[in-house]
């Protein structure tokens, strides 16, 4: 991945009063948050969301697939309210989701090389890039195993490798730790922490404990309101 010096100095994500809709429903109302640049000792930024489909809708907006309904959202310095801004950052972002469609019969190496190819010719030789990230995430022994035969924990690490293969400046991880056994979650969290040295990382999930394995800051999205974990706990105690 790019070194921290190559990443933009500004916050990879800066949201000020944004709203996000999914169909007729509001997912986020007037939320403000930031994902800081990679720094020594800093890990991922987490958002606890009870409904996975809501997390996916938020990740879509951050990835430039859709636009915020209102508010100001800047990702890697680009205005995500404009088509030009969204297009400008897509190749600089890596997205990994717990549930994602893959080509039938694809092997782990093929998944990562396919992601490198989609990133475009400017990213570098896809075979070299794939070999490097597979080695970094301890996936080389699994490289020739079909995804359908690999353990779920390995498949998720492969999705992380595919998201990171083109050396993005921001990683968006949608539910990647959800539902894993504690041992497998710890391995994946370590891999996320390693990648966060070189890129801003935002991780969504439905399990607060899992998020804390990989994140040094976790916020909670409840009824469309984004708040600190401490504030959420206070509200629950009073309810």
N, C-alpha and C positions, 0 to 999 in steps of 0.2 A: 504494500500500500504506500501511498505518498507519505513522506515524513510530515511531522506536525508543522514544519516550517513551510511546507508547500500548500498547506490548507489555508483558506482565506482567514484573515485575522478576525473578521466579524463573526458573530454567532451564526452557526449553521442554520438554526431555526430561531426566528423571532416573531412571535405572534402577539398581536395587540387587539384584544376585543373581537376575536373572530367568532363567526357562527358557521356551523356545519350541519347540513341537512342530509338525510338519507330518505329519499322518496318524500313523503309528506311529514316525516318526523324530524324533529330537531335532535341532533346528536350532541352538539356543543353549542352553548349560548354564551357569547361575550367572554371567551376564554383568553387569558394572556399567560404566556409562558415562553421560556427560552431553552434551547439546547446549546450549551457552550461548546467552544472549540476544544479539540483534544489537548490535554495537558497532563504532565506527569502526575500519577496518582489519582487521576479522575476517571470515573467509569461512566456507564450509560445513564441516560435520563429515562425514568420509567413512568408510564401512565397505567394505573389500575382501572380496568373497564370491565364491568360485569358481563356485558354482551359482546361476544367476539365480532358480530357483524357491525357493531358500532365502531369497534377498534379498526376494522378494515376500512370503513368509510373515512375515518380520520386519517389513516395512513394514505389513502387515495389522494386526499387533498394535499398532504405534505409532499407526496411524490409527484405532484403536478398532473395526476390523472384526471382530477376534477378541481373545481375552484371553490374557495370559501364563499359562503353566502353573503357575508359582510365582514367588515373589519380589515385590518392590515396584517398580511402574512408575508414575510420575507424568508425565503429559503436560499442559502448560499448567496445572499445579497440581491436576489431577484424577486420582483413583485409577482406573487402567485395569483393575483387577481387578473393578470393579463395573459393572453395566449403566448405572447413573446417570452414573458418571464417564465412561464411553465415549461416551454420548449427549451429554454436556455439551460435548465438545471437537470433535465431528465437523465442525461448521460453521466452526470456527476453524482448521482444518487444510486444506492443499491438497496433493493427491497427483498426481504425474505419473509415468507409467510408459512405458518404452520400447515395450512391447507393450500396447496397450489397444484394446478394441473401440470402434468409432464407428458412428454412424448412416450408412447408405448415402447417398452423394451429398452429404454434409456438406461445406460450405466452411469455410475457416479461420475466418472471422468467425463463422460459425454454431456452430462448435465452442466458441469462447470465450463467445459469448452464451448458449449452452446451459448451459455450466458456471456462468455467472453466475445464470441462472434457477434452477438446482438449488440454489444456495447459499441461496435464500430471499429474501423481499421486504425483509428488513432490511439487505441488502447494498447497496442503491441501484439506480439505473436501469441495467439490464443493458447497454443500448446505449452509455451514457456510460462505464461501467466497461470494456467490451470495447474501445472505441476508445482509451481511455487506455493499457491494457496492450499492445495491438497496436502503438501508437506507441512505447511505452517499449522494446519488444523488437524494434523495426525490422521489424515484420510488416505494417504498413499496406499496402505494395505487393502483398502476397500475400493480402490479406483475402478477395478474391472467388474465389480459386483453390480448386478442390475438393481435399480432402486426398489423394485417390488420385492426383492429378496433380502434387502438390508434391514437391520433393526430400525425402528422408528427414530431412535436417538441419533443414529448415524445418518439417516435421511435428513434430519433437521440440520445436522452439522454440514451436510452437503449443500443444503439450501443456503446456509450462511456463507459457505465458500463461493457459491454461485453469485450471491449478492455482492461479495467483496472482491471477486476476481479481477475486475477492471479498475481497482484502486480508487473507489469512490471517496468523496469528501464527506458524505453523510450516509449512514446506514439506518434504514427503517425496518424494524423487526416486529412483525405482526404475530403475536401469540406464540413465539418460537419456544418458550419454556413451558407453556401450558400443558399439564397432564403428564409430565415426565416423572419417572422415579427420581428420588432425591439424588442418587449417585449420578445418573445420567444428566440431570439438571445442573449439577455442580460442574461436570465436564464441559457442558455447553456454555455455562456462565463464564468459565475461565476463558473459553475461546472468544466470547464476546468482549470480555475485559481486555484481552490481548489486542483485538482489533480496534478497541476504543482509544488506544494510544495514537492511532493514525487518522481517525475519522470521528466526527460527531456521531453519536448513536442514540436513537430513540427506540425504546422497547415497550410494547404494549402487552398486557396480560391480564388474566382473571384471578391470579393467585398472588397475593401480596408477598408471601414468603419467597416464592420463586423470583419475583422481581428484585427483591433485596439482594439476592445472590449475585446479580449482575449490575445493579444500579446503586449509585450513591445518593440519588434523589428520586423519590417516588411521589407522584401526585395522584389524586383519585378523581375520576370522572363519574359523578352520580347525578342522575336526573338532569343531564345536560350542563351541570356546573362543575368546573374544574377547581379543585381545592387541594390544599396540603393534606397529607395523611393525618397529621395531628388534628387539624380542624375537622376532618371527616369523623375521626374517632370521638371528638367532643360532641358532634351532632348526634351520632349514634347513641351515645350515653344519655343524652337528653331526650331522645325520642321514646 
